[in-house]
Amino acid sequence: CAIQSETCADADAEGYNYTPTGCAEHVNVEQPDESGECIDWINDFPNHGLPEMTYDSELVDENLLHAPENLKRTGFCIDENGQATLTLSDGTVFIGQDRDGVVDFRGVPYAIPPLEQMRWTQPLVKLNFAGPPYAFTDFGDACAQHHHADGTSEDCLNINISVPRDALEEGRLVPIIYVVHGGGFNHGNNRWRSPDLIKKEQVAIFNIGYRFGIFGFYTLPEIAPGPPFQTNWGLQDPVAAMAFSQTYGPIFGGDPDNASFSARSSGAEIVWRLLTVPCAWPYFKRVNMMNMGLNTEYPLDHTPKLRDVVYGELNCSDTPC
């Protein structure tokens, strides 16, 4: 595995410690915290220095958070109906669909669903799919939003992956373009697809679903111990998707060592803000940001007022309600 780029050396000089990316196994990326000690952040995202993420073992199978050793793709075929089958070294089978030379794997979950007690928490990256065949032939749900009700839910942390068929057939890895959709941080979906671009430029599109609105940017009341806020899960979700892609990107034919971001509007604002998050830097080399402005930031002293508005609309007096 090669270091991502020369800029990593510059970052090392500033005190950031990088682990090479691109291996077909779980890659730990460490970043010093304020005390100077490194933390493994992939499934312990440093949310502004908040305490270590905890979760109920009855809700989350810890085995899902660890990738099988030496995981790799061992087989690929397409039948007469265009059904594409990927076989993994641990016996897992992913099923996609060939559409005129582009193979789609839709609704691939990259994180544990943020439901119930997992709502308003940092994403937990899903790294193990052992079990029956997974049919990734239909879009997963878009994230819950007020614009559209059909086909939306809180179980929305999925990636729609589109790859040139010939690259999969030849065992080649092609550059990844991570796409983050716009929508003013309150609506949108990750279903954009560009087959001509994929075939002509030989790239893989990894279109990321992420939480927005109240589910992505609500601010929890003060928690102890730790800083007096917890929020911005919508910024953490794309980083979790890229962490997922360090293991599963090569299996789907994408090269995580040659990855770019492309985003517009609020999606581009997310990418802009990720440029200020060192633990996201090892995962992409280039960005393409369109139609954006840094115009949705609120000072922390506004959060109690915004929270009170939410409580009022829902006739609640606290977050558990």
N, C-alpha and C positions, 0 to 999 in steps of 0.2 A: 504494500500500500504506500502510495506517495503522499507526502505532505501536500495539503490542498493547493497552496500557492506561495509565492515568495512573501506575500504580505503576512503569512503566519510567522515568519522569522522576525518581522518587524513587531508583530504583536507579542511574540515571546519576550522581546526586549522590554516591552511595557509590563511584563509580568503575567501574561496569560499563557496557560499551559495547554497545548493542543495534543490530542491523540490523532494519528492518521485516520482518515475516513476511507470508506470504499470497500472494506472487507465484507464478505458475505457472512458475517456473524455480528453479534451484538457488540457495538463499538461504544466504549465509555469515553465521554468527553468531559474532562475535568476543568473546572475554573476556580481560582482562588476565591474564597469568601472574604469578608472584611477582616477576619482574623488572620488571613494569610494561609489558611488550610484549604486543601482542595476537597471538593465534594463531587460525587458521581451524580450528575443532574438528570440523566435521561428519564429515570422514573422517580426523581426527587427534584423537580424543577425549582430553582431558587427564585421563588416569587417575591422579589424585593427583600430577600433575606428572611422570609417567613420560616417558622419552625418546620421540621421535617414532615413531609406528607404522611398522614396516617389514614388507614382505611379499614373497614370492617371485613375480616376474612370470610364472613358469611356472604358478603356481597361480591367480593372479588376473589377469583381463584388465582393465587399467587403464581401458579405455573404459567398463566397466560402472559406474565410480565418478563419471562426469560426465554430467549430464543434457543432452539435446539443447537447442539454443537455442530460446527462445520456444515451448517445448512446451505444447500445449494440446489439448483435445478438439475434434475436428472433426466427429464423427458419433456418433449413437446410434440403435439400432433394436432391436426385439424381434420375433421371428418367431412363427408360430402355435404353436410348441412351448414358447414362453417363453424361448428362448435370447436373451440380451441381448448385443449387440455394441457395444463402444466402439472408435472409430477415433481415433487420435492424429495430430497434425500431422506426425510423422516417419514415418508409415505403419504404426506399431505397432498391433496389434489385440488387445484384451482381450475375452475371452468370459466372460460370467457367466450366471446363471439367475434368471429372475423367478419368485418364489414368492408368489402371492397379493398382489401389489402391493409386494413388497419384493424388490429385486434384490440378489443375493448374488454377491460376487466372493471366492472362497475360496482360501486358501493363497497369497496374494500375497506373494512374497518381498521383504522390505525390506532385506535385507543379504546379503552374500556368505556362503554356508554355512560355519559354523565347524568345518570338518572337518580332520583330520590336522594339518598344521602350523599351521592356523588355529584349532585348538582352544586355549582359554584365551588368547584375544587379544581386544582391543576390537573391537566390530563395525565392519565396513566397509559403509557404506550403499550399496545398489544403486540407481543413478539412471538406468540406461539399459536398455531392453528391446528394442532394435532386433533384428528377426529375424522368425521365423514367428509366426502367431497364438498367443496364450497362452490356454489354456483354464483359467480359474479357476472351475471348476464343482464341484470336490471339495475337501474339507478337505485341507490339508497335514498333515504329521506333527506330533504334539505333541512337546515336548522329552523327551529320554531320561529315564526315571524308573524307580524300582524297583517302583512299584505296578502298572504295566501295561506289557506289552511290545509288544502289537499296536498298530500305528499310531503308534509313537514312534521317534524317531531323533535324532541330533545335528543333522540338517539340518532345523531347526525354526523358523528366524527368519522367520516369516510372519505376515501380518495377514489376518483374516477380516473382510471389509467388507460391511456391509448398509446399503442406501440406499433411501429411498422411490422407487418407480418414477416417480411423477409429477414429482418434482424433477429426475430425469435427463431426462425427456421435455421438461420446460419449460426446462431449462438453468439451474435455480436451484441455488445452493449452500446447504446446510443445515448447522446446527451439528454439530460432531464430538464424539462422546463416546468417548474412549479408554478401553477396558476392560482392566484388568490382573487376571488371575485369581488366586485364592488357591490354597492347597494346602500350607501349611507350608514353603514353599521346597524341597519335595522331590517334588511331584506336581501334576497338574492339566493343563488344556488351555484353549485359547482358542476354544472352540466355542459358547459361550453366545450365544443369539440371542433378541431380544424384538421380534417383528414388530409387535405392537400398539403398543408404545412408539414404534417407528420411524415408523409411519404416523400415529399420533395427534399426536405431538409434532413430527413432521417433523425428525428428527435422523438422523445417520448413525452407526452403531456401527463403530468400528475396534477390533477385538478382537486384542490383541497377544500373540503367542507369545514367550516369553523363556526364557533358560537358568536353571536352578535346580539345587539339589543340587551335586554335585561339579563339574558342568560350568559352573555359574554363579558359584560362590562358593569353589571351591578356591583356595588361596593358593600361588602359585609360590614356590620358594626364592628366596633373595636374588639379585638381578640387578645387574649393573654396566654402565654407570653408572646412577644413579637411586636412589630410596628402596628400602628393604629389603623391599618387598612389591608384589605385583601381583595384584589380585583384583576381585571385585564386577562381573563382566561382566553378571550378571543385573540390575544397576541400570542399566548402560549401554545394554542392548538396548532398553528402552522409549524412551529418548531418541533412539536411532537410528531407531526406528520413527516418532517424531514428526518427525525431520529429513526422513525419506523423504516424509512426508505434506505437507511444505511444497511439494514439487513435484507429487506425485501425488494428494494429497487433493482438489484442485479437479477433477482429471480424473475421479475417482470420485464427484463430486458433493458433497464435504465442504468446509466452510469452515475452513481452518486458523487464521484470525483469530478464530474463535469456537469454541474447543475447551475441553473439560472432561475431567477424569479421573474415572472411577468405578471403585472397587476395594474388595474386601473381604479380610479376613484378611491373609495375607502380601502379597497384592497391594496392599492399603492401606498396609502398612508400606513397600513400595517407593515408593509415592507420597509418603508422609510424608518419606522420606529425600530424594526428588527436590526437595522444598521447600527443602532446604538446599544444592542444587546450582545455582548461578546460571546455568550454561549451559543448564539445562533450562527456566528461567523463561519465555523468550519464546514457548514452544510451547503454553501452556495458561493459562486465566484462572481456572478454578474447579476445586475438587476435592470429591469425595464419598467419604469414607473410612469403611468399616463394619467392625465386628467385628475391631479390630486392637489390638495392643499392641507397644511397642518392646521386644521380648524375645528377639531373635535376634542380638544383637551380641556379638562375642567380642573380647577384647583381643588386640593383635598378638602378645604373647608366648605366646599359646596356639597360634598357627598351626603352629610346628614339631611340637608334640605331636599336633595333629590330622592333620598330614601324615604323621607316622610311623604313625598308625593306618591311614591309607589304604595306605601302603607295605606294612604288615604284611598287610593283607587281600588284597593283590594279589601278595604275594611279590616285591616290588620294592625296590630300594634307592635309586631316584631317579625323577624325573618322566618323563624320556624312556622309561623302561621301561613 
